[in-house]
Amino acid sequence: MEVKANNEEITISGHIRTIEDYQKIKQVVNSVVETGHKSVTIMIPESLAMTSSVIGFFLKLVFENKVDLKMYVKDERLYNLLEVLNLVTVFKVSRM
């Protein structure tokens, strides 16, 4: 898995599976937020799932840090997971 940031747009390539993946995502997203961005767009073109630690981190961003999060996912299974968890509106999830 690889995480790249371009201003407030962050692309997560590959599959989100491990605690190391969570740590990479957290590090990159926090570095973007710390530069003053209050709006972050997350692009997830490949992963079909997301770990609970990553979901928890994104929830903290939205509710505690008041970051305007937008998420674009390509895989239908990931979209359905977020829908079942009632997170589509919280994370402003759209299909790619």
N, C-alpha and C positions, 0 to 999 in steps of 0.2 A: 504494500500500500504506500502511496505517495501523496503528500499534501503540498499544494502550491498556492501562494497568495499573490494576487494582482490587485493592489489597492484593497477595496473591501470585498472583492470576489475571491472565494477560496474554492479550489477544485480538489476533491478527494478522489484519486484514481486507485483502482484496485478494490479489494474487498476489505471491509471493516470487520476485523475478527478478534484482535488481541488487545491486551492492556497496553502494549507498545503502540498500537494504532491509536488508541485513545489518548495516550500521552503526546503523540505527534500532533493530533488534531487540536488538542487543548493548547499546546505550545504555539502553534501557528495562529489559531483564532485569538488567543490572548494577546499575541504580539500585534495583531491588526487592531483589536479593540483599544489597546494601550496607546496606540498612535492617535487616538481621538475619534475613530470611526464609531458611530452609534448605529450604523446600519451595516449588516453583513449578509452577503449572499453566498450560500453553500451549494456548490454543484457536485452531484454524486452520479456520474455517468455509468458506473459499473456495479457497485455493490448491491447485493440482493438482501442484505440485512444490516442491522446496526446494533452494537452492543448496548446494554443497559447503561454502562458508564458514559457512553457518548450521548445517549438520550438525556441522562441526568445532567450532564454538562451543558447541553443546549437549553434545557429547561432553566438552569441557573442563569444562563446568559439572558434569557427572555425576561424572567420574573425578578431576579435580583439585580442584574446589571442594566436592565431596561434597554437591551440591544434589540433593534428591529431586525429580526432574523427572517430571511427568505430562503427557501430550500427548493432546489430542482433535482428531481430523481428520475432516472430513466427506467429502472427495473420495476415492473408491476408489483412484484412481491414486496419490495421495500415500501412502495406507496401503500399497498394494502396493510402492511404491518403498522405503519404510521396512522392509517385510517382506523384500524381496530383499536389502537391505543388513544384515539381521539386527539391526535397531535397534528392533524393536517391544518387546522386553523391556527393552532398555537405557533407552529413553525412556518406557516404560510407556504405549504408544500404545493408545488406544481409539477406536472410531468414535463420531461424534456421533449 
